[in-house]
Structure formats: C-alpha cells, structure tokens
Amino acid sequence: MQNSSALARRGRAVRSVALLAALGLGLSACSGGEESAEGGSSAPEGSASATGSPSEGSSSQGSGQEPGSSQGTGSSSGANESGGEGSPSSGGGAAATAGPSKPEKPANETFLREVDVVKGDIRPKSVVANDHGKVIANNMMYQHTMTVYDATSHELLHTISDSVDAEEMGVEGSSGTVEGAPVEAAFTEDGATAYVTNYQMYGDGFTPHGGDLCEKGEVTDHGYIYEVDVEKGAVKRAFEAGAVPKYAALSPDEKTLLVSNWCDFDLSVIDTESGQETGRIPLGRWARGIDYAPDGTAFATAMGTPNVYRIDPEAGTSEVFATPGDRIRHVSVSPDGKYLYVVASGAYKQFETSRISKLDAKTGKVLGQVHTGNEPRSMDVSGDGTALYVVNYYSDTMSKIDAETMEVVQEEPTGHHPIGITYDDSTHKVWVASYVGSIQVFDDTADSAQGASAGK
C-alpha cells in the first residue's frame, strides 16, 4: 500500500527496507545467521555472546521444505512457478494494477489463503510490494540479485544483477565491476523507483566486510544504496551510505532517504536528488528498522538496545522514545500515523520474552502487546491499517494480528526460516520470503477460516 498509508508503510521497504549481535540480538544480520548461506563457513550470527546474538537474518542450510510444495520445485497452487531459471520473462506478465485499492472487507475481518509458492534462483532476505503491481525480492550475497515479480500473476519480470560499473556509478575508491548484497528496499509513492540497500560490497577497494557482531569503528568499508528503475529492471544510480546499510525509509516528500548503518550505529541522511549523504544521525548499537510517519517524523530501532528512537531528520537528532522490550528489531507506523507497531525479538532464544507492541505515536505509551512465535522478525501493516503480519523465524510460521485488539487471529506455516514479509495493497495479498529459497503468496480476502482452508 503506497497511498498515505504507504508513506507510513514505506518503512517496510524503505518502509518498507534493512539488513544483529552480541548483546543478545538473535537477528542475524544477513551475513551468516545460523550458518552462512554465502560460503557455509562464516560464524553463525547466533554465536554465543553474553546476551545473545544479533542474527538479522542469515539462513541455515537446512532442508526445510515449504508447505504445499514438492521437493522445493513446484507451486502450491499449480499456477505460476515464477522464474524457473531465474531469468526475466519475455512476455512481461499481467499488466500492472492501477495502485492501492480498498478491500471489500477490513483486513482484520478476512482470512489468509495460500495461493502460490514462488521459486527459482532466489535466496530472499526480504520481499517488498510497491502497491502498484510489482513486488521485489532481495537475494543478498547468496545470489547477488534482485528479482521483480508481477503482483497479480506472480510471474518473474526481471532478474537484476547487483554488479555495477564502479566508475560509472560513482563508487569511490574502486574501479571495474563491483557487486553488492541486496538486503531491503524502499519504494517511491508511485512505485516506479526502488531504493535497495546493500549489506556489503565486493570488488576493488572493498575489504574487510562487516558482520553482525561488529563494534563501532571496526568496519571501514561503506555500503551503497542502489536506485532501481522497477519497470526497466535496471540500476540507475548508487548512493554511498555507512558501514553495513540495513533498512531505508523515504520521507513523505521523497526528498530524503534515511538509511540505518548497522556497524556505524547511526543513520545516513541522503538527498535523493543529488544522491549525496548530507549528514549522520547517531542512534544505538546495531541500527536497524526505520519508518516515517505521515507528518515527517521518523522512528528507528537499534537491536543492541531496548529502545525505539524518535528522529528529527531536519535537525539531525534522535531521542529515546520508548523501551518496549529486548532486542528491538522492527518498527512500523500505522497508515494514519497514530500508532507504532514494534517487534521485540527478546532475549536470545528465550522466545517467551519476544513480543509485538502497539504504542501511542505521540506519547510512546504501550497500548497492547502480544506474543506470536519464536523470534518474530519483519512485519508489515495492511493498507487499511487493521491488521499486522509478522514472520516468526524459528517457528517457521507467519502470524496475522488484529491491530485493534492486538490478538493473533491466524497463524500459517511457512518455508524454513521466514525472514521477509510484505502486504500488497493493490491485490490484498501477503508475500512471505523464506531463506530456504522460496516466497509464499497468500490471498487475504477469504470470508472465513473454512473458506481459507478450502482454497488450499
């Protein structure tokens, strides 16, 4: 959903966009997780520390098989198995929908029904809808690609390489071809442009790489943000940010991009017209989630802290706004700007301490909390603001929450290690990315739980 709600939901990419650590972050930053999908030898993000691990999202290489699929090769519905070879389709797929639309019933009154499993040459860390007929998945250093899908047919439209010409893109201190590691994405309101964060860069001038257990000052390499033309499936520009960029959030006027720098413990402020970083805003250890409210106020999280921060981008300042739990991973603003929804992953693998909290966006008061599954991670909000969708990494499930009552109203099995989730406001579908190498698609318009089950 990218209307006024979209501005608030954009944190998921941008708004919706991120890529955690010794203090007990059990969120693997993307470099390794339990076992690095990159080379199999990097240290697990969940490696012990005094308070846990910051694993932001690396995948274990287990043989988890997603529900409704056969050996990880099919589509649960028998419909489109997008991107068999990971190559762009030649037909272009179904025409893009016009944009966000009002559902027939509020999202907290409908039920999820799995309609497809998308596969191919993917290892998605995140999946983000532009609410205008396209969905992007970011496949990290595991595939070095971004894949773009038709939101209606689920057909693969583009496979975009993260390899760019360093000189042409203005990547300082480097030459020749360099590669990225796409993590998260943030869309413009019209859905035409995506800003994609790269967890790290590979090539001339880039070493050493960052990691989940980094301390401030250890990592000297800067990451880059790709500006992607969604329709053409091409990288247009590259913007320099800080060490290990994770999430990104686009301001309501689309002039400013905020990027969380995991290993610099701060936010980059980037002017989208010039593509230049104009400043830094100090945050906390392992900066991660960001989202904008419709009035231009931003909120951010740092997984090495129990804090939600309120950001004044113009003043370049941050302040502790609330402390709703341990290892604060993700924050989303309601479409109307009245509430914050916050994911606290809790003490490392002490799953009973994890929670999803609803906060008053003006005062920071906790209005409700709910426990979903083991290690909740990414989250999104329905276009009408009535439902939340959360992936539970170690439970291999996705939870749907009534945003008014803060009660779990539905839980669905997912592929192994679900890590990314997005609500598409043009089709009212929920896409769930799992590290096992799949994306499940759920239609969220069924009238009853029975109807949802019957449709499987």
C-alpha positions as CSV (number, residue, x, y, z in Angstrom):
1,M,0.0,0.0,0.0
2,Q,1.6,3.2,-1.1
3,N,-1.0,5.9,-0.5
4,S,-0.9,8.0,2.6
5,S,-0.7,4.6,4.3
6,A,2.1,3.8,2.0
7,L,4.1,6.7,3.3
8,A,3.8,5.1,6.7
9,R,4.2,1.6,5.4
10,R,7.1,2.5,3.2
11,G,9.5,1.8,6.1
12,R,8.9,-1.7,5.5
13,A,10.7,-1.4,2.3
14,V,12.0,1.6,2.8
15,R,9.4,1.3,4.7
16,S,9.3,-1.0,4.0
17,V,13.9,-1.5,3.7
18,A,17.2,-3.3,6.4
19,L,19.6,-6.0,6.9
20,L,22.4,-8.4,14.9
21,A,24.6,-9.2,17.9
22,A,26.4,-9.9,21.0
23,L,24.1,-8.1,23.2
24,G,21.5,-10.7,22.5
25,L,20.1,-9.8,19.2
26,G,19.1,-13.0,17.8
27,L,18.6,-11.5,14.4
28,S,21.3,-12.5,12.0
29,A,22.3,-9.5,10.1
30,C,22.3,-11.3,6.8
31,S,25.9,-12.3,6.6
32,G,25.5,-15.6,8.3
33,G,22.7,-16.4,10.6
34,E,22.9,-19.8,11.9
35,E,25.1,-20.9,9.1
36,S,26.1,-18.7,6.3
37,A,24.4,-19.4,3.0
38,E,27.2,-17.4,1.5
39,G,30.1,-19.8,1.9
40,G,29.0,-22.1,4.7
41,S,32.0,-21.1,6.8
42,S,31.2,-17.8,8.3
43,A,30.5,-17.7,12.0
44,P,26.8,-18.0,12.9
45,E,25.2,-14.8,13.8
46,G,23.7,-16.6,16.7
47,S,27.1,-17.5,18.1
48,A,27.0,-17.0,21.8
49,S,27.6,-13.7,23.4
50,A,26.8,-12.5,26.8
51,T,23.3,-11.6,25.9
52,G,22.7,-13.5,22.8
53,S,23.3,-13.0,19.1
54,P,22.2,-10.3,16.7
55,S,21.2,-12.6,13.9
56,E,19.5,-10.4,11.4
57,G,18.7,-13.0,9.0
58,S,21.1,-15.4,7.7
59,S,19.8,-18.7,6.7
60,S,20.8,-22.1,7.9
61,Q,21.2,-24.5,5.1
62,G,18.7,-27.0,6.4
63,S,16.5,-28.8,4.0
64,G,13.3,-27.2,5.2
65,Q,10.5,-27.7,2.6
66,E,7.8,-25.1,2.2
67,P,4.2,-26.1,2.7
68,G,2.4,-27.3,-0.3
69,S,5.5,-27.7,-2.4
70,S,7.2,-30.8,-3.8
71,Q,10.9,-31.0,-3.2
72,G,11.1,-27.3,-3.4
73,T,10.3,-27.4,-7.1
74,G,6.7,-26.6,-7.6
75,S,3.9,-24.1,-7.0
76,S,1.5,-24.9,-4.3
77,S,-1.4,-23.9,-6.5
78,G,-0.1,-25.3,-9.7
79,A,-0.3,-21.8,-11.0
80,N,2.7,-19.8,-11.8
81,E,6.0,-21.0,-10.5
82,S,7.8,-17.8,-11.1
83,G,11.2,-17.8,-12.7
84,G,12.1,-21.4,-13.1
85,E,15.6,-20.5,-14.3
86,G,15.7,-17.1,-12.6
87,S,15.7,-15.3,-16.0
88,P,13.4,-12.5,-17.0
89,S,10.2,-13.4,-18.6
90,S,9.8,-12.3,-22.2
91,G,6.1,-11.7,-22.1
92,G,6.0,-9.1,-19.3
93,G,3.3,-10.8,-17.4
94,A,-0.1,-9.3,-16.5
95,A,-0.5,-5.6,-16.7
96,A,0.3,-3.7,-13.5
97,T,-2.7,-2.8,-11.4
98,A,-3.5,0.9,-11.0
99,G,-2.4,1.1,-7.4
100,P,-3.8,0.7,-3.9
101,S,-7.4,-0.3,-3.7
102,K,-9.9,-0.6,-0.9
103,P,-10.7,-4.2,0.1
104,E,-14.3,-5.3,0.3
105,K,-13.9,-6.1,4.0
106,P,-11.4,-4.7,6.5
107,A,-8.2,-6.9,6.7
108,N,-8.9,-7.8,10.3
109,E,-12.1,-9.5,9.2
110,T,-10.7,-11.6,6.4
111,F,-8.6,-14.8,6.3
112,L,-5.4,-15.8,4.6
113,R,-5.3,-18.5,2.0
114,E,-2.1,-19.7,0.4
115,V,-2.3,-19.4,-3.4
116,D,1.2,-19.9,-4.7
117,V,4.8,-20.7,-3.9
118,V,7.3,-18.7,-6.0
119,K,10.7,-20.3,-6.6
120,G,13.7,-20.2,-8.9
121,D,17.3,-19.0,-8.3
122,I,16.5,-17.0,-5.2
123,R,17.5,-16.8,-1.6
124,P,15.4,-13.9,-0.4
125,K,16.3,-11.8,2.6
126,S,13.3,-9.6,2.1
127,V,10.3,-9.1,-0.1
128,V,8.6,-5.7,-0.7
129,A,5.5,-4.7,-2.7
130,N,5.3,-1.3,-4.4
131,D,1.4,-1.4,-4.2
132,H,1.3,-0.7,-8.0
133,G,1.6,-4.2,-9.4
134,K,5.2,-5.1,-8.6
135,V,7.0,-7.0,-5.9
136,I,10.8,-7.1,-5.3
137,A,12.8,-9.7,-3.6
138,N,16.4,-9.1,-2.4
139,N,18.7,-12.1,-2.6
140,M,21.7,-10.8,-0.7
141,M,25.2,-12.1,-1.5
142,Y,23.7,-15.6,-1.8
143,Q,22.6,-14.9,-5.4
144,H,23.7,-11.3,-6.0
145,T,20.4,-10.4,-7.5
146,M,17.1,-8.5,-7.1
147,T,14.1,-10.3,-8.6
148,V,10.9,-8.4,-9.6
149,Y,7.5,-10.1,-9.9
150,D,4.1,-9.3,-11.2
151,A,1.9,-8.8,-8.1
152,T,-1.2,-10.4,-9.7
153,S,0.3,-13.4,-11.7
154,H,3.4,-13.8,-9.6
155,E,5.4,-14.1,-12.8
156,L,9.1,-13.2,-12.7
157,L,9.5,-10.0,-14.7
158,H,13.2,-9.1,-14.1
159,T,16.3,-10.6,-12.5
160,I,18.5,-7.7,-11.8
161,S,22.2,-8.3,-11.1
162,D,23.8,-6.4,-8.3
163,S,27.0,-6.0,-10.4
164,V,27.7,-2.4,-11.4
165,D,30.4,-0.4,-13.1
166,A,32.2,1.3,-10.2
167,E,33.3,4.4,-12.1
168,E,30.0,4.8,-14.0
169,M,28.1,4.6,-10.7
170,G,30.5,6.9,-8.8
171,V,31.6,4.3,-6.4
172,E,34.6,6.0,-4.8
173,G,37.9,4.2,-4.3
174,S,37.0,1.4,-6.6
175,S,37.3,0.5,-10.3
176,G,35.9,-2.1,-12.6
177,T,32.9,-4.2,-11.8
178,V,31.8,-4.4,-8.1
179,E,29.0,-6.5,-6.6
180,G,26.6,-5.7,-3.8
181,A,24.4,-7.8,-1.5
182,P,20.8,-6.5,-1.7
183,V,19.0,-6.5,1.6
184,E,15.9,-4.3,1.8
185,A,14.0,-1.9,-0.5
186,A,12.0,1.3,-0.2
187,F,9.7,2.5,-3.0
188,T,8.6,5.9,-4.1
189,E,4.9,6.6,-3.8
190,D,4.2,5.8,-7.5
191,G,6.1,2.5,-7.2
192,A,8.4,3.4,-10.1
193,T,11.7,3.6,-8.2
194,A,13.1,1.3,-5.5
195,Y,16.0,2.2,-3.2
196,V,17.8,-1.0,-2.4
197,T,20.3,-1.3,0.5
198,N,23.4,-3.5,0.0
199,Y,24.7,-5.2,3.2
200,Q,28.2,-5.1,1.8
201,M,30.1,-4.6,-1.4
202,Y,32.6,-6.9,-3.2
203,G,35.4,-5.9,-5.6
204,D,38.3,-3.5,-5.8
205,G,38.7,-1.4,-2.7
206,F,36.2,-3.3,-0.6
207,T,37.7,-5.1,2.4
208,P,37.2,-6.1,5.2
209,H,33.5,-6.8,5.2
210,G,31.2,-6.0,8.1
211,G,29.4,-8.6,10.2
212,D,26.6,-9.0,12.7
213,L,28.8,-8.8,15.8
214,C,30.6,-5.6,14.7
215,E,31.6,-2.8,17.1
216,K,31.5,0.8,16.1
217,G,34.7,1.7,14.1
218,E,35.6,-1.8,13.2
219,V,34.3,-1.7,9.7
220,T,35.7,0.9,7.4
221,D,34.0,-0.1,4.2
222,H,30.9,1.9,3.3
223,G,27.9,0.3,1.7
224,Y,25.9,1.6,-1.2
225,I,22.2,2.1,-2.0
226,Y,21.0,1.2,-5.5
227,E,18.4,3.4,-7.2
228,V,16.4,0.9,-9.3
229,D,14.1,1.6,-12.2
230,V,11.4,-1.0,-11.5
231,E,9.8,-1.0,-14.9
232,K,13.1,-1.4,-16.8
233,G,14.7,-3.7,-14.2
234,A,17.9,-1.7,-14.1
235,V,20.2,0.0,-11.6
236,K,20.3,3.8,-12.3
237,R,22.5,5.2,-9.6
238,A,24.4,4.2,-6.5
239,F,24.4,6.3,-3.3
240,E,27.1,5.9,-0.6
241,A,25.9,5.3,3.0
242,G,27.7,3.9,6.1
243,A,29.0,0.6,7.2
244,V,26.6,-2.3,6.6
245,P,23.4,-0.5,5.5
246,K,20.2,-2.3,6.5
247,Y,16.9,-0.6,6.3
248,A,15.9,2.5,4.4
249,A,12.9,4.8,4.7
250,L,11.8,7.5,2.2
251,S,10.4,10.8,3.6
252,P,6.8,11.7,2.7
253,D,8.1,14.4,0.3
254,E,10.5,11.8,-1.2
255,K,13.4,14.3,-0.9
256,T,15.2,12.4,1.9
257,L,16.2,8.8,2.3
258,L,17.2,7.6,5.8
259,V,19.4,4.5,5.9
260,S,20.3,2.5,9.0
261,N,24.0,1.7,9.2
262,W,24.3,-1.5,11.3
263,C,28.0,-1.2,12.1
264,D,28.2,2.6,12.4
265,F,25.4,2.7,15.0
266,D,23.8,5.6,13.1
267,L,21.5,6.7,10.2
268,S,22.7,8.2,6.9
269,V,20.7,11.2,5.6
270,I,20.7,11.1,1.8
271,D,19.4,13.8,-0.5
272,T,17.6,11.8,-3.2
273,E,18.0,14.4,-5.9
274,S,21.8,14.7,-5.7
275,G,22.3,11.2,-4.3
276,Q,24.7,12.6,-1.7
277,E,24.8,11.9,2.0
278,T,24.2,15.2,3.8
279,G,24.6,14.0,7.4
280,R,24.6,11.3,10.0
281,I,22.2,10.9,13.0
282,P,23.5,9.0,16.0
283,L,21.4,6.0,17.1
284,G,22.3,2.9,19.1
285,R,24.2,-0.3,18.7
286,W,23.2,-2.2,15.6
287,A,20.9,0.3,13.9
288,R,18.2,-1.4,12.0
289,G,14.5,-0.6,11.5
290,I,13.2,2.7,10.3
291,D,9.8,4.1,9.3
292,Y,8.3,7.6,8.6
293,A,5.0,8.9,10.0
294,P,2.8,11.0,7.6
295,D,3.9,14.2,9.3
296,G,7.5,13.6,8.5
297,T,8.6,12.3,12.0
298,A,10.7,9.2,11.7
299,F,11.2,6.3,14.1
300,A,14.1,3.9,14.3
301,T,15.3,0.9,16.2
302,A,18.7,-0.5,17.2
303,M,18.9,-4.2,18.0
304,G,21.6,-3.8,20.6
305,T,19.3,-1.7,22.7
306,P,15.7,-1.9,24.2
307,N,14.9,1.4,22.5
308,V,12.6,2.9,19.9
309,Y,14.1,6.2,18.8
310,R,12.2,9.3,17.6
311,I,14.1,11.0,14.8
312,D,14.1,14.6,13.7
313,P,15.7,14.4,10.2
314,E,15.9,18.1,9.7
315,A,17.6,18.8,13.0
316,G,19.7,15.6,12.6
317,T,18.8,14.4,16.1
318,S,17.5,11.3,17.8
319,E,16.0,10.7,21.2
320,V,14.8,7.6,23.1
321,F,11.1,7.5,22.6
322,A,10.1,4.2,24.3
323,T,11.6,1.0,25.7
324,P,9.0,-1.8,24.9
325,G,11.2,-4.9,25.1
326,D,14.6,-6.5,24.4
327,R,16.4,-6.5,21.1
328,I,14.1,-4.1,19.3
329,R,14.2,-5.2,15.7
330,H,11.5,-3.6,13.6
331,V,9.1,-0.6,13.7
332,S,6.1,0.2,11.5
333,V,3.9,3.3,11.7
334,S,0.1,2.9,11.2
335,P,-1.2,4.5,8.0
336,D,-2.9,7.3,9.9
337,G,0.3,7.9,12.0
338,K,-1.5,7.3,15.3
339,Y,0.3,4.1,16.3
340,L,3.7,2.4,16.2
341,Y,4.0,-1.3,16.0
342,V,7.3,-2.7,17.3
343,V,8.9,-6.1,17.1
344,A,11.0,-7.1,20.1
345,S,12.8,-10.4,19.5
346,G,13.5,-10.8,23.2
347,A,16.5,-12.3,24.9
348,Y,18.4,-14.6,22.6
349,K,16.4,-17.8,22.1
350,Q,14.3,-17.1,25.2
351,F,11.3,-16.9,23.0
352,E,8.8,-16.2,25.8
353,T,10.4,-12.7,26.1
354,S,9.6,-11.8,22.5
355,R,6.6,-9.6,21.7
356,I,4.8,-7.3,19.3
357,S,3.8,-4.0,20.9
358,K,1.4,-1.3,19.9
359,L,2.5,2.2,21.0
360,D,0.8,5.6,21.0
361,A,2.8,7.5,18.4
362,K,2.6,10.8,20.4
363,T,3.4,9.6,23.9
364,G,5.1,6.2,23.5
365,K,2.7,4.6,25.9
366,V,2.3,0.8,25.4
367,L,-1.4,0.2,24.4
368,G,-1.2,-3.5,23.8
369,Q,1.2,-6.5,23.4
370,V,1.1,-10.0,22.0
371,H,3.4,-12.9,21.7
372,T,3.5,-14.6,18.3
373,G,6.1,-17.3,17.6
374,N,9.8,-17.9,18.2
375,E,11.8,-14.9,17.2
376,P,9.5,-12.6,15.4
377,R,11.4,-10.6,12.8
378,S,10.0,-8.5,10.0
379,M,6.5,-7.1,10.0
380,D,4.1,-5.2,7.7
381,V,0.7,-3.5,8.1
382,S,-2.3,-3.9,5.9
383,G,-3.2,-0.9,3.7
384,D,-6.3,-0.1,5.8
385,G,-4.3,-0.3,9.0
386,T,-6.4,-3.0,10.6
387,A,-4.1,-6.0,10.5
388,L,-0.4,-6.8,11.1
389,Y,1.6,-9.6,9.6
390,V,4.7,-11.0,11.3
391,V,7.2,-13.7,10.4
392,N,8.4,-16.0,13.2
393,Y,11.9,-17.1,12.2
394,Y,12.4,-20.2,14.4
395,S,8.8,-21.3,14.4
396,D,8.6,-21.4,10.6
397,T,5.3,-19.6,10.8
398,M,3.6,-16.3,9.9
399,S,1.1,-14.6,12.3
400,K,-1.7,-12.3,11.5
401,I,-2.7,-9.9,14.2
402,D,-5.8,-7.7,14.7
403,A,-4.2,-4.3,15.0
404,E,-7.1,-3.0,17.2
405,T,-7.2,-5.8,19.7
406,M,-3.6,-7.0,19.4
407,E,-4.7,-10.6,19.2
408,V,-3.4,-13.2,16.9
409,V,-6.2,-14.1,14.6
410,Q,-4.4,-16.6,12.3
411,E,-1.2,-18.5,12.0
412,E,0.1,-20.1,8.9
413,P,3.1,-22.5,8.3
414,T,5.9,-21.1,6.1
415,G,9.1,-22.2,4.5
416,H,12.1,-22.8,6.6
417,H,13.3,-19.6,8.3
418,P,10.8,-17.0,7.2
419,I,12.6,-13.6,7.1
420,G,10.7,-11.1,5.0
421,I,7.0,-10.2,4.6
422,T,5.0,-7.6,2.7
423,Y,1.3,-6.7,2.2
424,D,0.5,-5.7,-1.3
425,D,-2.3,-3.1,-1.2
426,S,-3.1,-3.5,-4.9
427,T,-4.1,-7.1,-4.7
428,H,-4.6,-7.6,-0.9
429,K,-2.0,-10.4,-0.9
430,V,0.7,-11.2,1.6
431,W,4.1,-12.4,0.4
432,V,6.4,-14.3,2.7
433,A,10.1,-14.8,1.9
434,S,12.0,-17.7,3.4
435,Y,15.7,-18.4,3.4
436,V,15.1,-21.9,2.1
437,G,14.7,-20.2,-1.3
438,S,11.0,-19.6,-1.7
439,I,8.3,-16.9,-1.5
440,Q,4.8,-17.9,-0.4
441,V,1.9,-15.9,-1.6
442,F,-1.3,-15.7,0.5
443,D,-4.6,-14.1,-0.6
444,D,-6.1,-12.2,2.4
445,T,-9.7,-11.8,1.2
446,A,-11.3,-15.1,2.3
447,D,-14.6,-14.6,4.2
448,S,-14.0,-17.3,6.7
449,A,-11.3,-19.7,8.1
450,Q,-13.2,-22.5,6.4
451,G,-13.1,-20.7,3.1
452,A,-9.4,-20.1,3.5
453,S,-8.8,-23.8,4.2
454,A,-11.0,-24.9,1.3
455,G,-9.0,-22.8,-1.1
456,K,-5.7,-24.5,-0.3
